[in-house]
Each structure stands twice: as structure tokens, then as C-alpha cells.
Amino acid sequence: MRPGRKQRVPAKPEIGPRVALTARDAQKRRQPHFGLAKERPVSPMFSMICQCGFLGFWRVAVGPAALAWRRILRDGRIALASGVCLGSVAVHAQAPQLVSVSPPRGATGVAVNEPLVFTFDRDMDTNIPLVPSLPGIFVGNIEFDPPGVAFVDGVWSGNKRVLTCTPGDDWPPNTTITWRLNPVGSLFPLTSATGTPLGMVSGQFTTGAGGGGGGDTPELVAVVPTIGAVGVPVTTTVTFVFDRPMKKTTPVAGAIQWQGNGLDPARFSYSWSADGQNLIADYDGDLPALTMIAWRLNPPEATARLESTEGVPLPADTFSGMFTTGSTGGGGGGCDPDGIP
């Protein structure tokens, strides 16, 4: 500011004369005008802060919520925590799938004593018992139409992926049977080993005229190379001989289990003799040399079943054997498949 100049002072707003309020006037001013003005409600959060202090408020309200979020992020899901709905972001484990069933869906002429074999794409919880539904009483994890057609005994394979259901009594002959796994409302749903339930799946098959079992059951009567043979040529084809004609439409690759160091089961191709009693397994290339090769027909984990033309299956996990290959393709202890009687 330059010397000699006076500082400007802003004008003060005029204030009217002070009027003393009586207690009655003060009470009127606090009352709502024509019932339109209301007192602002006190926030519950503000009230809590006032009563508990900031640290107390953190312990009572903010702390549990923060811990809940921490637990939610750790578990990978949004859930209800401390009674407060925090949202819903579901993280679902992949449900198990049924990859095959025997008899296949829509099969006809099924033997009355043939088991139902279910194969899944992952390990299942084998501690869950197989419980058939009782109509009008409760819903189990397997049921049949018509109801009560048979009682089944369920057995899991060692790899926890194959469930074999053997009827306690024969299936009724000439009957279309519908099956369902994990029907709606199941009290004991089948689940994966990680606890994810199998979605409901169903299928049906039609039985034959009956008479399965006993003398009608097919048998393996010979195999080449013979069981226990050694020095078998690596070019040998394996031939299984049955006592009666067998069904040629069976996907044989799923009904035979092969084991051996360096052996690739996928390299076997299969063919039947004209009469359906000889099954020839031809390996693409030479068999592994100096190797013990084992085979098993209709193993528990089979995805298909060898059966007679009448639909009677070869007994499961009954016929097996082994042989040992030599070092070359010539000589050895093999025998000519054409010499089978």
C-alpha cells in the first residue's frame, strides 16, 4: 500500500436490534412449521461412533466386515458374513460326467442277469452308498422304471471311476427298463471325490426273453498263445476262442485290458471269425520283445462287455492270462492260430 493512502475497510452488514427471546418464543422456533419441517434423524453409525469411540466402532462394525472380506477372498467366493449380505459370486467346481454305460442306451435283447456298468470321467466319492429310491418314501441316488424291477448291489472299481450295479434278482424279461442316477430330490447324491454332485442322467434298455445264467453263460475255452507261454514270437496274433457264437457288434477295445512294458493297447485291431467264436487281436507292428504281456476279459472297469449272441455277458473279471515274448519274430513257444480245433 502506498504511503498516505487510507486502507479501505469493508462495510459491515447492518444488524438489526437484538431482541430478547422469551422461553415461549424459543420453544415455538424449535417446533416444526405447519408440520412440514422435521428434525433430522441421527445416523445409527454416527450414534455408534459417539457411544463407542472410533476404535470401538472399528471393533464392533468395520473389523468383522474386513475379516469377512478377507475370509471371502481367501475362499474364492462371496457369501454371507456376520449376518451381512456381501454379494454373490459363485465359483463352481466342474461336475462329474458319465462317459459310458453298459448296456448302452437303447440296447435290446439284454440278458436278464447283465449288470449295469457306469463309467465316469473323474474320481468319484466311493464312500457314498448306492441307495435305490423307494417310491412314495424317499428318493435315492438310483431308481428304475417300472419301480422295483430289481434290487442292485453297487461296487466301485479301484480307480474310483467305474460303478458296477449287479441285480440281486434277474431283470424282468422282455421289459424296457429306464434307469436314473441322482434323480431330482435325491437324499444321497453321487458326487465326485471333491464333493461336486453328478447331474441327473438317465437311459434305458430292453431285456431279452430270459434264460441267462447257468449253461447259457459263454465261456473262454482256449487262447493262443497259451497262458504262461514263453519265447512267443513278437509277430504273433492273439486269438481267444469261446464255446458259442459271440456278439460281433461289441466294441472289443473297451472289453479287454492289456498290460506290458512298452505295449500300446490302442495298436490292437480286432476281428471275429465267421462263426463268431474266435476273436483275433492283431497288433500293429511287432509286440515288445522280451516282455511279459497280460490280458483280462471284461475287467471291472470295462467300458463294454463281451457277450453271446443271446445277450448273455461273459463273466466279468474271470478270464485272464499272460505270455512272454521272445527276442525276435521267429521261433519261440507260440503256436499257429489256424490249428485251433
FENQUIGI-V263951 format. One record per residue. RES is the residue in one letter. PHI is phi in whole degrees, -180 to 180 (* if undefined). Layout:
RES_PHI, RES_PHI
This chain:
M_*, R_-73, P_-65, G_91, R_-93, K_-87, Q_-78, R_-75, V_-109, P_-62, A_-69, K_-84, P_-65, E_-71, I_-115, G_-68, P_-64, R_-71, V_-119, A_-72, L_-93, T_-81, A_-61, R_-68, D_-65, A_-62, Q_-66, K_-65, R_-64, R_-77, Q_-76, P_-64, H_-88, F_55, G_73, L_-95, A_-90, K_-126, E_-70, R_-71, P_-68, V_-81, S_-63, P_-59, M_-66, F_-63, S_-62, M_-65, I_-62, C_-64, Q_-79, C_-99, G_81, F_-64, L_-65, G_-65, F_-62, W_-62, R_-67, V_-78, A_-112, V_-74, G_-55, P_-58, A_-65, A_-64, L_-64, A_-64, W_-62, R_-63, R_-66, I_-65, L_-64, R_-66, D_-78, G_80, R_-152, I_-99, A_-145, L_-85, A_-134, S_54, G_78, V_-112, C_-78, L_-101, G_128, S_-150, V_-124, A_-85, V_-115, H_-102, A_-74, Q_-69, A_-75, P_-67, Q_-125, L_-85, V_-98, S_-161, V_-146, S_-132, P_-64, P_-63, R_-57, G_84, A_-64, T_-123, G_66, V_-70, A_-61, V_-69, N_-111, E_-75, P_-76, L_-92, V_-123, F_-108, T_-120, F_-111, D_-89, R_-156, D_-62, M_-112, D_-79, T_-81, N_-83, I_-82, P_-72, L_-81, V_-122, P_-68, S_-69, L_-112, P_-54, G_82, I_-115, F_-158, V_-106, G_-91, N_-103, I_-147, E_-149, F_-130, D_-125, P_-66, P_-60, G_71, V_-64, A_-168, F_-97, V_-113, D_-109, G_-97, V_-131, W_-91, S_-76, G_-64, N_-86, K_66, R_-121, V_-122, L_-112, T_-105, C_-110, T_-99, P_-68, G_-66, D_-119, D_-63, W_-62, P_-64, P_-70, N_51, T_-132, T_-87, I_-114, T_-105, W_-118, R_-140, L_-103, N_52, P_-62, V_-59, G_89, S_-60, L_-85, F_-133, P_-64, L_-71, T_-134, S_-72, A_-63, T_-92, G_95, T_-86, P_-68, L_-74, G_-69, M_-61, V_-130, S_-150, G_-172, Q_-153, F_-149, T_-122, T_-79, G_-88, A_-77, G_99, G_87, G_-70, G_91, G_65, G_-70, D_-88, T_-79, P_-67, E_-135, L_-88, V_-107, A_-163, V_-149, V_-129, P_-64, T_-65, I_-64, G_89, A_-63, V_-124, G_65, V_-69, P_-57, V_-72, T_-96, T_-70, T_-94, V_-95, T_-125, F_-107, V_-116, F_-111, D_-86, R_-156, P_-61, M_-111, K_-72, K_-84, T_-86, T_-66, P_-70, V_-60, A_-57, G_-86, A_-109, I_-124, Q_-105, W_-116, Q_-142, G_167, N_-65, G_83, L_-87, D_-110, P_-57, A_-69, R_-88, F_-83, S_-117, Y_-126, S_-149, W_-111, S_-71, A_-59, D_-85, G_76, Q_-105, N_-115, L_-110, I_-105, A_-109, D_-110, Y_-86, D_-76, G_95, D_-87, L_-67, P_-58, A_-77, L_51, T_-130, M_-85, I_-113, A_-114, W_-136, R_-149, L_-98, N_48, P_-67, P_-57, E_-91, A_-61, T_-93, A_-147, R_-130, L_-72, E_-149, S_-73, T_-64, E_-82, G_91, V_-89, P_-74, L_-64, P_-50, A_-71, D_52, T_-110, F_-107, S_-151, G_-173, M_-156, F_-151, T_-122, T_-79, G_-89, S_-90, T_-136, G_-85, G_-106, G_67, G_89, G_-99, G_-74, C_-136, D_-78, P_-58, D_-68, G_-86, I_-69, P_-69
